[in-house]
Every structure is written in structure tokens, then in C-alpha cells.
Amino acid sequence: MRIGIISDIHGNLPGLEACLKALTEEDVDQIICLGDLVQFGPFPSEVIDLLQKNNIDTIQGNCDRAVAKGRDSTGDSFENIHWEHLSSELLQWTKDQIKPAQKKYLKKLPAELRYRIGSRRILCVHGLPGDINGSIRGNVSNEVYDYMLSRNSCDILVLGHTHEMLLQPRGSRMIINPGSVGGGTLPGEATMAVLDINEENTTTSICWRRIPFNTVIYENKYRHEGLPETFLKCILLGRDPRGKWHTDDYTRRQKWAEA
């Protein structure tokens, strides 16, 4: 069985469309979305509509929860207080775009999804199990990974939220993160993963795909709505909208400084 995994779309309709097209070409059997459909990008309503139209299994992310409950903050941590203020302003704009039925849809999204393929138990969450804003910090011990898998009764733990691609193998078990569709993981590109499980012998493989999308459409819509230029730069130049860099490539940082 082949499972397409996408996460953290953040209102990026061109990125989502490109990923769904690529997953169709990959001939996946199912698509799972790990949440954060909205916030930061200019197409929150359209993203919700497209996921609903394609009946994609979707988890509630922290940004989805904030919009659904009318909150003033997503609960994200920002490296720059100015960016946090900009995010609050954009969150209000995002809430204004969401129709009542879409708000209801976001509110009803589950906190987790579980699947069983052969003997393989799969748990999908947005942040960490039981913590929608949680994330795995660097340099944790292998015992922590083992505990997470055992504590949550799963062989494959699928995480989003960080916008950072991850594979942490633990024997026959693993923890994976597909990166993000619209979270600035790469300049002008979305990332996604394809999980392939042999249902007979339960051997498992995972691959990631870099998916270019139409940045012109994204940029034109973004500027038409008058949204903060900072978060547009994140998409075009490849930086997390919360401030973190997901690369040590100095040329990308130089382009940011020059932009």
C-alpha cells in the first residue's frame, strides 16, 4: 500500500495542487494530511475546499484549531517578536476569510489518525501525540524515540508541525516527517513523502519529493490581499515563517539579507 503524506499547507493552494497532481502520478492508494491547512498563506478557504473535495483524511493542526476557536494566537513560538505580531495580524485576516461551514470543518478535525496495514500500526499526529504544538528537539537520545513509539503503541509515527523533513529509524520502526507544503521548507517548492508498505511481509520504505509550484500565482494573490511581505519572502526564499532556517546553505541566507 502506498500512502501519500502532506503537511502544513498554510494556505498555499498552488503548492497543494502541485502535490496532489504528483501523488496522482505516484499512484498512491491514500493521502493523509497532517494539518495546518490555514495561516500564513493567501488561500485558506480554497485549501479547505480542495481537501474536502478530494475526501483527504486530515488532522487538526494548531493553526486550524486557532481559527476554528477564534483565538488570537496559534500557540507557535517565534524567533522574532515582530514576526509574532505580524502573525497575529495575519491570523485575524485568515479568520475573516473562513466561511461558517469551513470553520465547523476545522473544528471537527481529529487530533490523530490511526491505521493498521498488515501488522504495521501507524499513528499520525500534527505535533506530538497529545501535544498539538509539540515537536522533537534536536539531539534527543534514542531512548526517547523508542519510548514515543512504545508509549503510543505504533510502529510508524508520522509527525508534522516543524516543516522539517525527518526520518528516525528505530530497528523495524520509524518516526517520519514529510516537511511542508507551504511552510518555507524549500524556496518555491513544497515537500511531501510517500510511505510504501508491503502488506504481505510488512517491509516499509519511505521517500520524499520536492515539488515546485507556481510562485507567481501565490505572490500575486498574496500582494493583492496586502499581507505581510515577511511571510511571502519565507515562501519564495525558503525560511520557516516562525523564523527558523531549515538549512545551513549560506547562499539562501544571503539572498534573504539582500531581498
C-alpha positions as CSV (number, residue, x, y, z in Angstrom):
1,M,0.0,0.0,0.0
2,R,1.3,3.4,-1.0
3,I,0.4,6.4,1.2
4,G,1.0,10.0,0.3
5,I,1.7,12.2,3.2
6,I,1.4,16.0,3.2
7,S,1.5,18.5,6.0
8,D,1.5,22.2,6.9
9,I,-0.2,23.6,3.8
10,H,-0.6,27.0,5.3
11,G,-2.9,28.5,2.7
12,N,-0.7,27.5,-0.2
13,L,-3.1,26.5,-2.9
14,P,-0.6,26.2,-5.8
15,G,1.6,24.0,-3.6
16,L,-1.3,21.8,-2.6
17,E,-2.5,21.4,-6.2
18,A,1.1,20.5,-7.3
19,C,1.4,17.9,-4.6
20,L,-1.9,16.3,-5.3
21,K,-1.0,16.1,-9.0
22,A,2.3,14.5,-8.1
23,L,0.7,12.0,-5.8
24,T,-1.8,11.0,-8.5
25,E,1.2,10.3,-10.8
26,E,2.8,8.3,-7.9
27,D,-0.4,6.1,-7.9
28,V,-0.8,6.3,-4.2
29,D,-3.7,4.4,-2.6
30,Q,-4.4,7.0,0.0
31,I,-3.4,10.6,1.0
32,I,-3.1,11.8,4.6
33,C,-2.8,15.5,5.6
34,L,-1.2,16.2,9.0
35,G,-2.9,19.6,9.5
36,D,-2.3,23.3,9.4
37,L,-4.4,23.9,6.4
38,V,-4.5,27.7,7.1
39,Q,-2.5,30.7,8.3
40,F,0.4,32.5,6.6
41,G,-0.7,31.8,3.0
42,P,-3.3,33.7,0.9
43,F,-5.6,30.8,0.0
44,P,-7.0,29.4,3.3
45,S,-10.6,28.9,2.1
46,E,-9.6,27.4,-1.2
47,V,-7.2,24.9,0.5
48,I,-10.0,23.7,2.8
49,D,-12.4,23.3,-0.2
50,L,-9.8,21.3,-2.2
51,L,-9.1,18.9,0.7
52,Q,-12.8,18.4,1.3
53,K,-13.4,17.9,-2.4
54,N,-10.8,15.1,-2.6
55,N,-12.0,13.5,0.7
56,I,-8.5,13.5,2.2
57,D,-8.0,12.2,5.7
58,T,-6.9,15.3,7.6
59,I,-5.7,16.0,11.2
60,Q,-6.3,19.3,13.0
61,G,-3.2,21.5,13.3
62,N,-2.6,24.2,15.8
63,C,-3.4,26.9,13.2
64,D,-6.6,25.1,12.3
65,R,-7.6,25.0,15.9
66,A,-6.8,28.7,16.5
67,V,-9.1,29.7,13.5
68,A,-11.8,27.2,14.5
69,K,-11.9,28.5,18.1
70,G,-11.5,32.2,17.2
71,R,-8.2,32.5,19.1
72,D,-5.8,35.4,18.8
73,S,-2.7,33.2,18.7
74,T,-1.8,29.9,17.1
75,G,0.5,29.0,20.0
76,D,3.6,28.9,17.8
77,S,6.9,30.1,19.2
78,F,8.6,32.8,17.0
79,E,12.3,33.7,17.0
80,N,11.4,37.4,16.4
81,I,8.7,39.3,18.4
82,H,7.9,41.4,15.4
83,W,7.1,38.3,13.3
84,E,4.8,37.1,16.1
85,H,2.9,40.4,15.9
86,L,2.7,40.1,12.1
87,S,1.4,36.5,12.6
88,S,-1.4,37.7,14.9
89,E,-2.5,40.3,12.3
90,L,-2.5,37.6,9.6
91,L,-4.4,35.3,11.8
92,Q,-7.2,37.8,12.0
93,W,-7.3,38.1,8.2
94,T,-7.4,34.3,7.9
95,K,-10.3,34.1,10.3
96,D,-12.2,36.6,8.2
97,Q,-11.8,34.5,5.1
98,I,-13.2,31.3,6.6
99,K,-16.9,30.6,6.0
100,P,-19.0,29.2,8.8
101,A,-19.1,25.7,7.3
102,Q,-15.4,25.7,6.9
103,K,-14.9,26.8,10.5
104,K,-17.1,23.9,11.5
105,Y,-15.0,21.5,9.4
106,L,-11.7,22.7,11.0
107,K,-13.2,22.4,14.5
108,K,-14.2,18.8,13.9
109,L,-10.9,17.6,12.5
110,P,-9.4,14.8,14.7
111,A,-6.3,15.2,16.8
112,E,-4.9,11.9,15.5
113,L,-5.4,9.2,12.9
114,R,-4.5,5.6,13.3
115,Y,-4.2,2.9,10.6
116,R,-3.2,-0.7,10.5
117,I,-1.6,-2.2,7.4
118,G,-0.8,-5.8,7.9
119,S,0.9,-5.9,11.2
120,R,2.2,-2.3,11.0
121,R,0.5,0.2,13.3
122,I,0.6,3.8,12.0
123,L,-0.1,6.8,14.2
124,C,-0.4,10.2,12.5
125,V,-0.5,13.5,14.5
126,H,0.3,17.1,13.9
127,G,2.9,18.0,16.6
128,L,3.4,15.2,19.1
129,P,0.9,12.6,20.4
130,G,-1.2,14.5,22.9
131,D,0.5,17.8,22.2
132,I,-0.6,19.7,19.1
133,N,2.2,22.3,19.4
134,G,4.9,19.8,20.4
135,S,8.0,18.9,18.4
136,I,11.0,16.7,18.7
137,R,14.0,18.8,19.7
138,G,17.4,18.0,18.3
139,N,20.0,15.7,19.9
140,V,17.4,13.7,21.9
141,S,18.5,10.2,22.9
142,N,17.4,7.1,21.0
143,E,15.6,6.0,24.2
144,V,13.2,9.0,23.7
145,Y,12.3,7.8,20.2
146,D,11.8,4.3,21.4
147,Y,9.6,5.5,24.3
148,M,7.5,7.6,22.0
149,L,6.8,4.6,19.7
150,S,6.2,2.2,22.5
151,R,4.1,4.6,24.7
152,N,1.8,5.3,21.7
153,S,1.5,1.7,20.5
154,C,2.7,2.3,17.0
155,D,5.4,1.1,14.6
156,I,5.3,4.2,12.4
157,L,4.8,7.6,14.0
158,V,4.1,10.4,11.4
159,L,4.6,14.0,12.6
160,G,4.1,17.4,11.1
161,H,4.3,20.9,12.5
162,T,8.1,21.5,12.3
163,H,8.2,22.0,8.5
164,E,11.4,19.9,8.6
165,M,11.9,16.6,6.8
166,L,12.8,13.8,9.2
167,L,13.5,10.1,9.2
168,Q,14.4,8.5,12.5
169,P,14.6,4.7,12.1
170,R,14.5,2.5,15.2
171,G,15.0,-1.0,14.1
172,S,11.9,-2.1,12.2
173,R,10.0,1.0,13.5
174,M,10.4,4.7,12.4
175,I,9.4,8.3,13.0
176,I,8.9,10.4,9.9
177,N,8.0,14.0,9.0
178,P,7.2,14.9,5.3
179,G,8.2,18.6,5.7
180,S,5.7,21.1,4.5
181,V,3.6,22.2,1.5
182,G,3.6,25.8,2.5
183,G,5.9,26.3,5.5
184,G,9.0,27.6,3.7
185,T,10.9,24.3,3.9
186,L,12.5,25.0,0.5
187,P,12.5,28.1,-1.8
188,G,9.4,27.9,-4.1
189,E,8.9,24.2,-3.5
190,A,6.7,22.0,-1.4
191,T,7.9,18.8,0.1
192,M,5.9,15.6,0.7
193,A,6.5,11.9,1.4
194,V,5.3,8.6,0.1
195,L,5.2,5.7,2.5
196,D,5.2,2.2,0.8
197,I,4.2,-0.8,2.9
198,N,4.2,-4.3,1.6
199,E,1.0,-5.8,3.1
200,E,2.3,-9.4,2.9
201,N,5.7,-9.1,4.6
202,T,5.2,-5.5,6.0
203,T,8.5,-4.3,4.7
204,T,8.4,-0.5,4.7
205,S,10.1,2.2,2.6
206,I,9.8,6.0,2.6
207,C,10.8,8.6,0.1
208,W,10.5,12.4,-0.1
209,R,9.6,14.5,-3.1
210,R,10.4,18.2,-3.8
211,I,7.5,19.7,-5.7
212,P,7.9,23.1,-7.5
213,F,4.7,25.1,-7.6
214,N,3.5,28.3,-9.3
215,T,5.0,31.0,-7.2
216,V,3.7,33.8,-9.5
217,I,0.1,32.9,-8.7
218,Y,0.9,32.7,-5.0
219,E,2.8,36.0,-5.0
220,N,0.1,37.9,-7.0
221,K,-2.7,36.7,-4.6
222,Y,-0.6,37.4,-1.6
223,R,0.2,41.0,-2.6
224,H,-3.4,41.6,-3.8
225,E,-4.6,40.8,-0.3
226,G,-1.9,43.1,1.2
227,L,-0.5,40.5,3.5
228,P,2.9,40.9,5.4
229,E,5.8,40.8,3.0
230,T,7.9,38.9,5.5
231,F,5.9,35.7,5.2
232,L,5.9,36.0,1.4
233,K,9.7,36.1,1.5
234,C,9.7,32.9,3.6
235,I,7.9,31.0,0.8
236,L,10.0,32.5,-2.1
237,L,13.4,32.1,-0.3
238,G,12.8,29.1,1.9
239,R,12.5,30.1,5.5
240,D,10.1,28.9,8.2
241,P,7.5,31.7,8.9
242,R,8.3,31.3,12.6
243,G,11.9,32.4,11.9
244,K,13.9,29.2,11.8
245,W,16.1,28.2,8.9
246,H,15.9,24.5,7.8
247,T,19.3,24.7,6.0
248,D,22.9,25.7,6.6
249,D,23.1,27.0,3.0
250,Y,24.6,30.4,3.4
251,T,23.6,31.5,-0.2
252,R,19.9,31.3,0.9
253,R,20.6,33.5,3.9
254,Q,22.5,35.9,1.8
255,K,19.5,36.2,-0.6
256,W,17.3,36.9,2.4
257,A,19.6,39.7,3.5
258,E,19.6,41.2,0.0
259,A,15.9,41.0,-0.6
